[in-house]
Amino acid sequence: MKVLVACEFTGTVAKAFRDRGHEAWSCDLRPSERSEWHINGDVRYWLDRGGWDLMIAHPECTHLAVSGARHFAEKRADGRQQAAIDFFMLLANADIPRIAIENPVCIMSSVWKRPTQIIQPWQFGHGETKATCLWLKNLPPLVPTNIVEGRENRIHRMPPSPDRAANRSRTYQGIADAMAAQWSECREFCMATDTTTNQKGD
């Protein structure tokens, strides 16, 4: 399977799929922390190139997340929020058979539609809280793999720093592993979904 991990500089999700034998590439404007399997550039150029079977996208949430609602009026006025919405929807509407878009709780639930599911790190082996929304196209919801004790809100408590936004956006390894394991094994679900989609289009 050929996998595009959009807006990822850490390589965490891409490597999880690589470890399972897939051709996975991360793509971001920032250089990768892992130099292998990374496209350093604008993902919009690559959406219709490469023949992707699956895209997992992590669009910038700064102007969308409800945690920053106190700044929404300013961001609507200067166009930043609309630009973020447009980019999110560009990814959502990409001509790729299977898509997962990840974001925190954000305005896309009302601007577009409610997420398919909301997951937490503590469902995948990390004793922390970070509500993460997934909008899924032709993919099954993730099943928790390792529910653990601990509900630390470490992300919220991160001190201000130049790297704070980047560190807050990192995908937890347990979630990346679950994506790679479960979405690599979704053949029957995906085939059934593709058949239904094709029948609706006839």
C-alpha positions as CSV (number, residue, x, y, z in Angstrom):
1,M,0.0,0.0,0.0
2,K,1.2,3.5,-0.8
3,V,0.6,5.9,2.1
4,L,0.9,9.7,2.3
5,V,1.2,11.1,5.7
6,A,0.4,14.8,5.2
7,C,1.7,17.6,7.4
8,E,4.0,15.3,9.4
9,F,7.6,16.2,10.2
10,T,8.3,13.6,12.9
11,G,8.0,10.6,10.6
12,T,6.2,8.7,13.4
13,V,3.2,7.6,11.4
14,A,5.2,7.0,8.2
15,K,7.7,4.8,10.0
16,A,4.9,2.8,11.7
17,F,3.5,1.9,8.2
18,R,7.1,1.3,6.8
19,D,7.7,-1.1,9.6
20,R,4.7,-3.1,8.3
21,G,6.1,-3.2,4.7
22,H,4.2,-0.3,3.1
23,E,5.6,2.5,1.0
24,A,4.9,5.4,3.3
25,W,6.0,9.0,2.9
26,S,5.6,11.9,5.2
27,C,5.3,15.4,3.7
28,D,5.7,18.8,5.4
29,L,7.0,22.2,4.8
30,R,9.5,21.5,7.7
31,P,12.4,19.1,7.3
32,S,11.8,15.7,8.8
33,E,13.4,14.5,12.1
34,R,13.9,11.3,10.0
35,S,15.5,12.1,6.7
36,E,14.3,8.9,5.1
37,W,10.9,8.7,3.5
38,H,10.1,12.5,3.7
39,I,9.0,15.0,1.1
40,N,10.1,18.4,2.2
41,G,7.5,20.6,0.5
42,D,3.9,21.7,0.0
43,V,1.6,18.6,0.2
44,R,-0.9,20.3,-2.1
45,Y,1.5,19.5,-5.0
46,W,1.6,15.8,-4.1
47,L,-2.1,15.1,-3.5
48,D,-2.8,14.1,-7.1
49,R,0.7,12.6,-7.7
50,G,2.0,9.3,-6.6
51,G,-1.0,7.1,-6.8
52,W,-1.7,7.0,-3.1
53,D,-3.9,4.3,-1.6
54,L,-4.2,6.0,1.8
55,M,-3.6,9.5,3.2
56,I,-3.4,10.3,6.9
57,A,-3.4,14.1,7.3
58,H,-2.6,16.3,10.2
59,P,-3.6,19.8,9.0
60,E,-2.5,22.8,11.1
61,C,-5.0,23.3,13.9
62,T,-3.9,26.7,15.3
63,H,-6.7,28.6,13.7
64,L,-9.3,25.8,14.1
65,A,-9.0,24.4,17.6
66,V,-11.7,25.4,20.1
67,S,-8.9,25.8,22.7
68,G,-8.1,29.1,20.9
69,A,-11.7,30.3,20.6
70,R,-10.9,33.6,22.2
71,H,-8.9,34.6,19.1
72,F,-11.5,33.5,16.6
73,A,-13.0,36.9,15.9
74,E,-9.5,38.2,14.9
75,K,-8.7,35.2,12.8
76,R,-12.0,35.4,11.0
77,A,-11.4,39.1,10.2
78,D,-7.9,38.6,8.8
79,G,-8.7,35.5,6.9
80,R,-6.5,33.0,8.7
81,Q,-9.3,30.9,9.9
82,Q,-10.9,30.6,6.4
83,A,-7.5,29.7,4.9
84,A,-7.2,26.9,7.5
85,I,-10.7,25.7,6.7
86,D,-10.0,25.7,3.0
87,F,-6.8,23.7,3.5
88,F,-8.6,21.2,5.7
89,M,-11.3,20.7,3.1
90,L,-8.7,20.4,0.3
91,L,-7.3,17.4,2.1
92,A,-10.7,16.0,2.9
93,N,-11.8,16.1,-0.7
94,A,-8.5,14.8,-2.2
95,D,-8.9,12.1,-4.8
96,I,-7.5,9.3,-2.6
97,P,-9.5,6.2,-1.9
98,R,-8.9,6.1,1.9
99,I,-8.4,9.2,4.1
100,A,-8.0,9.9,7.7
101,I,-7.8,13.5,9.0
102,E,-6.7,14.2,12.5
103,N,-7.3,17.3,14.5
104,P,-8.1,18.3,18.1
105,V,-11.7,19.3,18.9
106,C,-12.2,22.1,16.5
107,I,-14.7,24.1,14.5
108,M,-14.7,21.6,11.6
109,S,-17.4,19.7,13.6
110,S,-19.8,22.5,12.8
111,V,-18.3,23.9,9.6
112,W,-18.2,20.5,7.9
113,K,-19.4,17.5,9.9
114,R,-18.8,15.7,13.2
115,P,-15.8,13.5,13.4
116,T,-16.1,9.8,12.9
117,Q,-14.6,9.2,16.3
118,I,-12.7,10.9,19.1
119,I,-9.8,9.0,20.6
120,Q,-7.5,9.5,23.6
121,P,-3.8,8.6,24.2
122,W,-4.7,6.5,27.3
123,Q,-6.6,4.1,24.9
124,F,-3.3,3.3,23.2
125,G,-0.8,2.9,26.0
126,H,-0.1,6.5,27.0
127,G,-1.4,7.7,30.4
128,E,-2.4,11.1,29.1
129,T,-5.4,13.1,27.9
130,K,-5.6,14.7,24.5
131,A,-8.9,14.4,22.7
132,T,-8.1,13.7,19.1
133,C,-10.8,13.8,16.4
134,L,-10.6,11.5,13.4
135,W,-12.6,12.1,10.2
136,L,-12.5,8.8,8.2
137,K,-13.2,8.0,4.6
138,N,-13.4,4.3,3.7
139,L,-11.6,3.3,6.9
140,P,-12.9,1.6,10.1
141,P,-12.7,3.5,13.4
142,L,-9.6,2.7,15.5
143,V,-10.1,0.1,18.2
144,P,-8.3,0.8,21.5
145,T,-5.2,-1.4,21.9
146,N,-4.0,-0.8,25.4
147,I,-6.2,1.1,27.9
148,V,-3.9,2.3,30.7
149,E,-4.2,4.2,34.0
150,G,-3.3,7.9,34.2
151,R,-5.1,10.9,32.8
152,E,-2.3,13.5,32.8
153,N,-2.9,16.6,30.8
154,R,0.7,17.0,29.8
155,I,0.1,18.7,26.5
156,H,-2.0,21.5,28.0
157,R,0.7,22.1,30.6
158,M,3.6,22.5,28.2
159,P,5.4,25.7,29.0
160,P,5.8,28.4,26.3
161,S,8.7,27.8,24.0
162,P,9.6,28.1,20.2
163,D,8.9,24.4,19.8
164,R,5.7,24.2,21.8
165,A,3.3,24.1,18.8
166,A,5.4,21.4,17.1
167,N,5.7,19.3,20.3
168,R,1.9,19.6,20.9
169,S,1.2,18.2,17.4
170,R,3.3,15.0,17.7
171,T,1.4,11.8,17.2
172,Y,1.7,9.3,20.1
173,Q,3.5,6.2,19.1
174,G,0.7,3.9,20.3
175,I,-1.8,5.7,18.1
176,A,0.6,5.6,15.1
177,D,1.1,1.8,15.6
178,A,-2.7,1.3,15.9
179,M,-3.2,3.1,12.6
180,A,-0.6,1.1,10.8
181,A,-1.8,-2.2,12.3
182,Q,-5.5,-1.8,11.9
183,W,-5.6,0.1,8.6
184,S,-3.2,-2.4,7.1
185,E,-5.6,-5.1,8.0
186,C,-8.9,-3.5,6.9
187,R,-9.0,-5.3,3.6
188,E,-12.5,-6.8,4.0
189,F,-14.0,-3.5,5.4
190,C,-12.4,-1.4,2.6
191,M,-13.5,-3.8,-0.1
192,A,-17.0,-3.8,1.2
193,T,-17.0,0.0,1.4
194,D,-15.6,0.4,-2.1
195,T,-18.3,-1.9,-3.5
196,T,-21.0,0.2,-1.7
197,T,-19.5,3.4,-3.0
198,N,-19.3,2.1,-6.6
199,Q,-22.9,0.9,-6.4
200,K,-24.1,4.3,-5.2
201,G,-22.3,5.9,-8.2
202,D,-24.0,3.7,-10.8
